[in-house]
Amino acid sequence: MNRIRYLAAGLLCLTGVIHMARLGIPKSDTVFDIIVVILGTIYLLVGGFLFRNIKTAYYCGAIVPLIGLVIGFWGGIVGVLKNVTAWMAFLTGIDAVIVLSCFYLIKGKRSA
């Protein structure tokens, strides 16, 4: 159980840092970029709470990446993002692993 929690926490912190890196990109002042940076901040917070084993972070760790996935798909479908890259697919895969890990942690907490 701890390995799964550490996996989810580490991946959340990793994606949080990657999302926060958008701050250093010049001309990144669109609304979508601001949303990405805000999500990165929330990812870092939830990842920190998961490292500290705060139980409500299990639910936040499942919900917040799902919101990020929905916003990412919406940006790709509506056309806000002009070019969907392999990097975005990588982040989508990481978010999927985080969501599945947190659902597993929630399920384990309920059955214990």
BELRAUR-V158992 format. One record per residue. N is the residue number from 0. RES is the residue in one letter. PHI is phi in degrees with one decimal (none if undefined). D_LAST is the distance of its C-alpha to the last C-alpha in whole Angstrom. Layout:
<<N & RES & PHI & D_LAST> <N & RES & PHI & D_LAST>>
//
This chain:
<<0 & M & none & 11> <1 & N & -65.3 & 14> <2 & R & -63.6 & 17> <3 & I & -64.6 & 16> <4 & R & -64.3 & 16> <5 & Y & -67.1 & 19> <6 & L & -61.8 & 20> <7 & A & -63.6 & 20> <8 & A & -65.6 & 21> <9 & G & -65.1 & 24> <10 & L & -68.6 & 25> <11 & L & -63.7 & 25> <12 & C & -66.7 & 27> <13 & L & -62.0 & 29> <14 & T & -69.4 & 30> <15 & G & -62.8 & 30> <16 & V & -66.6 & 33> <17 & I & -63.7 & 35> <18 & H & -67.7 & 35> <19 & M & -68.6 & 36> <20 & A & -64.7 & 39> <21 & R & -63.2 & 40> <22 & L & -64.4 & 42> <23 & G & -85.1 & 44> <24 & I & -82.4 & 46> <25 & P & -66.6 & 49> <26 & K & 62.0 & 50> <27 & S & -103.9 & 46> <28 & D & -114.7 & 46> <29 & T & -75.5 & 45> <30 & V & -62.6 & 43> <31 & F & -63.5 & 41> <32 & D & -66.6 & 41> <33 & I & -65.8 & 40> <34 & I & -63.3 & 37> <35 & V & -62.6 & 36> <36 & V & -67.6 & 36> <37 & I & -63.6 & 34> <38 & L & -62.6 & 31> <39 & G & -61.4 & 32> <40 & T & -64.6 & 31> <41 & I & -66.4 & 28> <42 & Y & -58.1 & 27> <43 & L & -63.7 & 28> <44 & L & -63.5 & 26> <45 & V & -65.4 & 23> <46 & G & -61.1 & 23> <47 & G & -63.4 & 24> <48 & F & -66.5 & 21> <49 & L & -67.1 & 18> <50 & F & -61.8 & 20> <51 & R & -85.4 & 19> <52 & N & 61.7 & 16> <53 & I & -85.9 & 16> <54 & K & -63.8 & 13> <55 & T & -68.0 & 16> <56 & A & -68.9 & 18> <57 & Y & -60.9 & 15> <58 & Y & -69.5 & 16> <59 & C & -63.7 & 20> <60 & G & -67.0 & 20> <61 & A & -87.5 & 19> <62 & I & -81.9 & 22> <63 & V & -62.5 & 24> <64 & P & -64.6 & 25> <65 & L & -63.7 & 25> <66 & I & -63.0 & 28> <67 & G & -61.8 & 30> <68 & L & -64.2 & 30> <69 & V & -64.8 & 31> <70 & I & -65.1 & 34> <71 & G & -64.9 & 34> <72 & F & -66.6 & 35> <73 & W & -62.9 & 37> <74 & G & -64.4 & 39> <75 & G & -74.7 & 40> <76 & I & -78.0 & 41> <77 & V & -71.4 & 43> <78 & G & 105.8 & 45> <79 & V & -64.0 & 44> <80 & L & -91.5 & 43> <81 & K & -76.9 & 46> <82 & N & -136.2 & 45> <83 & V & -85.4 & 41> <84 & T & -108.0 & 41> <85 & A & -66.1 & 39> <86 & W & -62.3 & 38> <87 & M & -68.0 & 36> <88 & A & -66.3 & 35> <89 & F & -62.3 & 33> <90 & L & -64.8 & 32> <91 & T & -64.3 & 30> <92 & G & -63.8 & 29> <93 & I & -63.9 & 27> <94 & D & -61.6 & 26> <95 & A & -63.9 & 24> <96 & V & -64.5 & 22> <97 & I & -62.7 & 21> <98 & V & -61.8 & 20> <99 & L & -63.5 & 18> <100 & S & -64.0 & 16> <101 & C & -68.3 & 15> <102 & F & -63.5 & 14> <103 & Y & -64.0 & 12> <104 & L & -65.3 & 11> <105 & I & -65.3 & 10> <106 & K & -63.7 & 9> <107 & G & -65.7 & 6> <108 & K & -68.4 & 5> <109 & R & -72.5 & 6> <110 & S & -81.9 & 4> <111 & A & -78.8 & 0>>
//
